[in-house]
Amino acid sequence: MKKEKFKQKYGPWALIAGGSQGIGEAFARVLAMKGINLVLVARRKPLLEELSVEIEKTYGVEVRIISADLAESSTFNILKEHTIDIEIGTLVYNAAIVPIGLFLDFNMEEHLKAININCRGPAILIDHFGKLMKKREKGGIILISSMTGFQGTPLTAHYAATKAYNIVLAEGLWYELRAHNIDVLACAAGATNTPNYMATEPDDPGFLVPKPMDPMKVAQEAIAKLGKRPSFVPGITNKLVTFLIRRLISRKQAIKLIGSSTDNMYGKKI
Ligand SMILES: NC(=O)c1ccc[n+]([C@@H]2O[C@H](COP(=O)([O-])OP(=O)(O)OC[C@H]3O[C@@H](n4cnc5c(N)ncnc54)[C@H](OP(=O)(O)O)[C@@H]3O)[C@@H](O)[C@H]2O)c1
């Protein structure tokens, strides 16, 4: 889509929840290249400040930063107040918590935090910004999910379940909101070279988890797919693995295969 048309449909502002590093930072850059102003939300203020200055200078767009924790209920009122005077034409929900380990080894507080950040957050922000987009009869919503959301995934069982929530929610909303000229997309990413992923120091997973993708490639492909489909998997190798897992083998076999990969990656660490 040409830059002016893109700005008209998805601008003038985008809010990226979890927009200071990794895939969220990549979305910030790709949207800024398209002339969209940004509201970047994350906890660490110094990272947000550094990125906002750099993006304003490089791409000539306006950037607002909000340092807040998406696990806290109060954050959502702060986001609403700080965006009352601008039109959010695109919402990207990227932040997530990824507890790695056996479900029963975590306490309930940790499980509820994962639900708050990974599921409650997108629901609240879609409710707010989606209603405003509906009044304007235009907009875009992207939920960053994961290939783990396609089936039960041992050692990240709860995380995978929250990511399934994002895929299914986006797909349903893709249908409901297209009548209002609002495009919704779930981006089911595979391993991606981000600070968070690299910090987990995964051991060699075997063929099922290809080499981590460049976050910019993930964001570029997602923006290209927005308005064209309800959900997608970035990267050719990830697409092939998804085809194998979802179409060629049974669900039970898929869970076992994914289980042995995650065991290879994290089994020795827990
Ligand atoms: N990287 C992968 O291999 C991979 C694979 C599949 C799916 N994904 C998905 O991609 C998304 C991004 O992952 P990533 O690897 O890019 O993560 P990341 O490098 O840690 O970046 C996450 C972003 O969200 C912010 N954030 C995290 N928790 C937050 C909270 N409680 N409140 C506010 N902001 C918060 C982080 O900043 P602060 O820490 O400063 O808050 C950062 O800006 C996630 O939804 C993840 O499930 C990633």
The ligand as a Gaussian input file, in Angstrom:
#p B3LYP/6-31G(d) Opt

LIG

0 1
 N       11.285000     -13.459000      20.406000
 C       10.738000     -14.610000      20.016000
 O       11.425000     -15.600000      19.713000
 C        9.234000     -14.711000      19.908000
 C        8.678000     -15.859000      19.314000
 C        7.297000     -15.950000      19.204000
 C        6.493000     -14.908000      19.672000
 N        7.055000     -13.834000      20.251000
 C        6.169000     -12.775000      20.751000
 O        6.639000     -11.520000      20.347000
 C        6.344000     -10.536000      21.334000
 C        7.579000      -9.754000      21.686000
 O        8.600000     -10.603000      22.099000
 P       10.095000     -10.089000      22.153000
 O       10.941000     -11.308000      22.130000
 O       10.301000      -8.995000      21.155000
 O       10.158000      -9.496000      23.646000
 P       11.123000      -8.398000      24.263000
 O       12.392000      -8.371000      23.498000
 O       11.227000      -8.631000      25.713000
 O       10.256000      -7.089000      24.075000
 C        9.039000      -6.974000      24.733000
 C        8.600000      -5.524000      24.797000
 O        7.480000      -5.423000      25.676000
 C        7.808000      -4.622000      26.802000
 N        7.153000      -5.228000      27.961000
 C        7.347000      -6.483000      28.449000
 N        6.589000      -6.664000      29.547000
 C        5.921000      -5.488000      29.755000
 C        5.002000      -5.050000      30.740000
 N        4.661000      -5.819000      31.777000
 N        4.491000      -3.797000      30.656000
 C        4.878000      -2.985000      29.643000
 N        5.739000      -3.343000      28.672000
 C        6.259000      -4.588000      28.738000
 C        9.333000      -4.641000      26.876000
 O        9.881000      -3.488000      27.520000
 P       10.108000      -3.445000      29.129000
 O       10.768000      -4.743000      29.488000
 O       10.956000      -2.245000      29.355000
 O        8.760000      -3.300000      29.737000
 C        9.669000      -4.607000      25.385000
 O        9.509000      -3.334000      24.862000
 C        5.707000     -11.287000      22.495000
 O        4.314000     -11.179000      22.401000
 C        6.132000     -12.731000      22.276000
 O        5.186000     -13.635000      22.787000
 C        8.407000     -13.706000      20.378000

